[in-house]
Every structure is written in C-alpha cells, then in structure tokens.
C-alpha cells in the first residue's frame, strides 16, 4: 500500500458544497473526506460517502457493501472513462452543476456515468446537450450510446437525423463500424427508415384523398347552386334566358361544371355509354343523390330518379360507394366548420381593429393652428 502515497490526488475543496447548502457567502463546513474515487489514470478524488450515497443509489449500495478488512481504505473505482470526466461527474454530485467546457468535452462519458450510477438530473442535462450537438459525423456514436443508456428522446432524435441524411451518414466511419459489429442496430435503423418513408407516403396519400374529397364537396355545392340559382351560362329551366349573372365565389369549379352540363345536354355518345365526360357527370349526379336528403323538392336533375331506381331494383350501394359518400360528407362538414371559424376570427379581428382605432382617435386632442398639441 506504499504506492498509494505517490498516487496523484485531485482537490475538490471548492466544489465540496452540496446544492442544499446555504448561500455561497457562507460556505457550509464539511468533515474530512472518508472515501476516494479512483480513476483509470490512478487519480484519487477525495469525497464524502454521505454525499455520494444521497445522490446516487448505486454508489450507496457500493458504499454499504461489507469490506473484507475493516481497516482497509474505502475506494470506489470508476475506470471506464477519462479522469477529467470522473472529476466533472464528482463535482456534479456535489453541486448539481457542470461547466459548458466539461459538457462539451465529456457529455458522452457523463451520459454513460449518469446512467450507470442513476443520476437522472445529469442524464437529462447530457441528453439535451448531446441532442443539440448532433451532426452527421457523430450521430451513429451517440445513437449507440443512447440505446445502451435508455435515452429514448435522444435515440429518436438520432434516428430521425440518420433517416433524413442517410446518404451522408452511410459514408461515415460510425456507420461502417455498425455494419461490421452491430447488425441488430443496423437492422433497427433500416427498419426505422422504411417505416418513416411508409409514413410519409401514407400522409401524402391521405392529403391527396382529403383534397379530392374537398373538391367533390365543393362540386356538390356548385351543382346545387347552378340548379337552384344559376350561374353565368347555366341555370334552372325556369330562369329567364336573358338574365345574366356574375361569377360566383367558386367560379373555377362552377365553370367546369357548367361546361360539363352543356356537353351532357348535347352529347350523342352518351346513349351508348362511350363518353367519359358524360360518365363523370352521371357519377356527380349519383353522388349528389346519395347525399341529398330533400329529393322531393331538390332541383338537381335525376336526383329523385336515382333514389327511385335503387328502391325499384332493390339494390344497395356497394361498400366503396358508401365510403366515398361518407368521406365527402365529412369533408363538407369540416370545410363548413373551418369557414365558420375563419369568419369568426375575421370578425373578432375587425372588432379589435375598430376598438383600437376608436381608442386612438379619442386619445388625440383637437387643437387650433396657433396652439400646441400634446
């Protein structure tokens, strides 16, 4: 044991002050250190067993472990990381603080120590710092550590970065190491990338479907508008021929429907079912009939006839058609709610501006040319 006298010792006297101590102006007196932490470079860090045990349950179990010899010196070896990282870890146990310099240099090591010795505050701090310092070059190394340390948030952030920049990550040494030594992690990464791409495709497909349902919903509104009120060139049969109307608010859709109506009325191939535009018109009229709940008074052509045909032939709409009807009705309801909310917000904004304008006008004082205005 004579070699112990020549072992280098790190003095932490400035940091041996727990976070629960009084203000810095009145430092708290601590007893002599009764335990040492030994690093891989044989650096001995004096510490207090009571402080270590109060912060880390793992260190508490190590301290309470029975010794072979009662008079033997109590030493806790922490050998897997650099000595300076162990010093920074010990300082955090006393002060709950870690400098930016230490965090920048040893965040990976401190995350491992915080996980092994169950120090959640330090683990949270390291996870946040490593997440902010992620790059293509270090993401694979941090990902491996996050998986070993059960840092779920950091693990997910690393996975997203790898998925978004996989071509660049594929060229790094970290990825080559994973391919050679960790096939399970490689499989997890590739599965995550595949799931991410599938999710993006589903999202794009869902948006396209919603856009289609909104367009069909708008077409149903324009269809009723044309057949009840009339638009620029097409209107109900009892509307005066010479009466001209200006474009409506949805004239882009309305104009297309008017052209479709005009074609449908004059097409000669419609009888044989050989015209695609006429088929589209039939589908729109059938969709309206499936959604309409006022068939007796409805002025849209063939609305009542479609309903009677279903009753007469005792047919039921197939499942896909019913699903289409439900989706279009749902899109119409969502569009109506969004429009009402937008109108309500605009009204509130207008009232606020009006109130501010009135308040500004009242705050000014009228004055003559010869007097001073305040």
N, C-alpha and C positions, 0 to 999 in steps of 0.2 A: 504493500500500500504506500510505499515511499514515493512512487511516481505520482501520486495524487498531489503532492506538494508542488510539482512542477507543471501541473495542468493549468492552462490559461482559464481565467475566470472573467466573466462579463458582469460589470456592476450595473444593476438596475435601480439604484437607490433613488433616482429621480422619478421612476415610474412605479415604485412600490407604494402606490396610493390608490386603493380601490375607488370605483366610481361612486360608492356610497359615502366617501369621506367628506368632511366639511370643505369649505371654500379653500382655494389654493393659498390664500394669505395665511391660513392657519393649518399647516400640513398635519396630517394625523401620524402619531408616533406608532411604529410597528416594531414588534420584537425582532430579535435576531433571526435570520433565515434558519430553518430547521430541515431543509431538503434542497437538493440540487437537481437541475435538469442537465443531462449530458447530451451534447450534440455529436454528429459524426466526425467533427474535427477535434473532438476531445475538449471542447469548450464547456466549462461548467457554469451554469447560471444559477445563482442562489435564489431561493424562493421560499414561500411560506405555505406549508401544507394546508393550512386552514383556508387561505385564499384560493388555491388551486382546487380544493375539494368543493368550495362553494360555487365555483363557476362551471366545472366540468364533472359530471357524474362518473365518467370513465377514469379521470385522474383520481377521483375519490375512491373508487374501487382499488386502484393501484396502490394508493397510499395506505388504505386499510388492510391490504394484503399482509398476512403474517410474514415476518422475516426469519431467515434461518438463524441468524445471530442477533441478539438484542442490541449489542453494542456496534454492530455494523452500520456504516453510514448509509443514509437513505438517498438513493439516486434514482431518477426516472430517465431512462434513455429514450431520446427521440432522434433516431439516426437516419431516417429516410429522406431528409430534406436539408438544404443548406443551413449552416449555423445562423446566419443572419435572419433567415425565415423563422427559425425557432425563437430567436430573440424577439422578433416582431410579434410572434404568437404569444409569448410570455407577457410582453408589455400590454397586449390587448386583454389578457386575462386580468391584469391589474387595473387598467384604466379604461377599458372598453373603447379605446381609440387606436387608430392605425394611420400613420402618415401616408400622404399620397405617394411619396417616394417608395416606401415599402410596399404599398399596394400595387404600384406599377411594376416593381421588380418581382414580387413574390406572391401575386394574387393566386396563381395556380397552386403553389405549395400551401398557402394559407387556407385555400378551399379544402384541400386534402386533410390538413390538420383539423380544421373545424368540423369536418365530417367524422373523422376517426374519434375525436375527443368530445363530440356532441356539444359544440358551442354554436347555437343557432344564430346569434346576433352576428358573429363573424362570418358564418356561412352565407347569410343574407347579403352582407356587405360585399363579400367576394363574388357572389353570383351576379350582383348588379354591376360591379366594376368589370368583370370579365365579359358580360353581355355588351357593355359599352365599347370595349376594346376589341371586339371580334373583327377578324379580317379573313380573307381567303387563305392566307398563309397559315394562320393558327387555328382555324375553325375545327379541323379534324382532331387536333390535340385536345382542345377544350371540350369537344364533343365526347371523346373517350373518357375524360375526367368527369364530365357532368353525368355520364351514365354510371360510372363507378360510385359517385358521391350522391346519387339520387337527387340531383338538382334538376327537377322537372322543367322549370321555366327556362333555365339555361340550355338544357338539352333540346327543347323545342325551338328555341331561337337559333341554335346551331343548325338544326335540321333544316329550317327554313332558308338559312343562308346557303347551305350546301345545295338545296334544291333549286334555288334561284340562280346560283352561279356554278353549276355543276361542271361545266366545261373547264373553268379556271381551276376549280378545286381538284379536278381529275389530274391536273399536271403537277400537283404539289407532292412533296416527299411524304407528308402525312397520309395522303390517300394511298400511295404505293405501299406504305407500311401496313395500313389496314388490309389491303388486298393480300399481302403476304402472311399476316399474322392474326388477323381478326375477321374471318369470313362471316361470322354472325352479325357483326356491326355493319359490314359491307352489305349484307342482305337486308338489314333493317333500313339502311339509307336508301337502297334501291327501291324497296317497297314503299317507303315514305314518298319518294319522288313520283312513283307510279300512282299512288293514291292522290297526291297533290294535283297531278295532271288530270286524273279522272274527275276530281272535284271541280277543277276549272272548267272542264268540258261540260259537266252537268250544270254548272252555274250558267255558262254561256247558252246552253240549250234551254234552260229554264227561262232566261231573259228573252230569248228569241220567241219562245212559246207565249210568254206573257205579252210581248209586243204584238204577236199575231192575234191573241185574244182581245187585246185593246183595240186593234184595228177592226176586228169583226164587230166588237161592241159599238164602235163609232159608226160602222157601216149600218148597223141596225137602227141607230138613232137617225142617220141621214135618210134611210129608207122610209121611216115613219114621217120625217119632215117633208120629203118630196111628195109622199102620197096624201098628206093632210094639208099642208100649207103651200107646197110647190116651191120650186127654186128658179133659177134663171131661165131654163129651157124646158123643163118637165114639171108637170103638176097634176093634180087630180082632175078628173073628167069634167067636173062642174066649175072649174076655174075659167074665168074669161080668157079667151085666146090672146087678146091684145094686151093683157095685163103683164107688165114686166116687173120682175123683182131683182133686187140687187143680190150680190153674192152673200151667202151666209157665213157664219163664223168657221164652219168646217168645209169650206168650199172645195178644198183639194179632194176630199173623199166624195163630197156631194157631186162634183163634176164628173168623176169617174163613174158613179152610179147612174147619172143622167145619160151618159154615153151608152152605158150597158142597157138601160131601159130602151133607148132609141134603137139600138141594134136588135134587142129581143123582140121588139114590136114588128120589125120588118124582115127578120132573118128567114130565109126559105129552107135552110138546112136544119132548122130547129125540129121539124116534124120527125125527121129520121134519126134524130139524136146525134148528128155528126158535127155539131158546132160546140167548141169548148167554151166560148163566151156565154152561150145560152145555158150550158150546163152549170156554169158558175152562177148565173142568175137564178136558175132553179134551186141551187143549193142555198143561196142567200134568202130566197123566199121561203124555203122549207125551214131554215134556221129561225127566221122571224116567226113563223107559225108555231114552232116548238117553244119559243119564248113568250109568245103573246098570250095574255090572259083575258083579252077582250075581243074574241074572234067575231062576236055578233055585230059589234059596232066598228070593228077595225076596217080601215080603208086601204090597207095594203093588198094588192092583187093576190088572189089564190090563198089567202090566209085561212079562210073558213074551209075552202075546198081540201086543203092538205089535212086538216083535222078530221073532216068527214071521211076522207079516204082511209085514214087509219082506223076509224071506227067501223066503217063498212067492211073493210078487208080483215078486220080483227088482227091487225099487225101491231107489233110493238117496236119502237125504235131500238136499234141494236145498242149494245153497251158503249161502243166508241162514240156513237152519235150523242147518247145521253151525257157522256163525259164532256164532249165538246160544248153542249148546251150549258152544263153546269159551269164550265170554265169561263165561258163568255158572260154568263150572268154574274159570276163572281167578279170578273174584270170590270164589268159595268158598275157594280156596287162600289168597288174600290176606287174607280175613277170618279164617281159621284162624291164619295167622301173626301177624296183629295181635292176636288174642285171646291167643295164647300169649305174645307179648311183653308185653302188658299184665299178664297173670297173673304172669309172671316179675318184672316191675318191682314189682308189688304185694308179692310175696313178699320181694323184696330190701328194700323199704321197711319191711315189717313186721319183718324181722330187724334192720334198723338201729335202729328204734324200740325193739325189745326189748333190744338191746345197750345203747342209751343209758339205758334205764330201769334195767337191772341195774347199770350203772355208777353211776348217780345214787343208787340205794339203797345200794350198797356204800360210797359216799363219805360217807354220813351216819353219825354215831356216836350210838348209843342212850345216853341218859343219864337219870338219875333226876330227880325233880322238884326235889330240893334242890341238884343240881349244875348247873354251867354247861355248855352245849353249845357246841362250836366248829364 
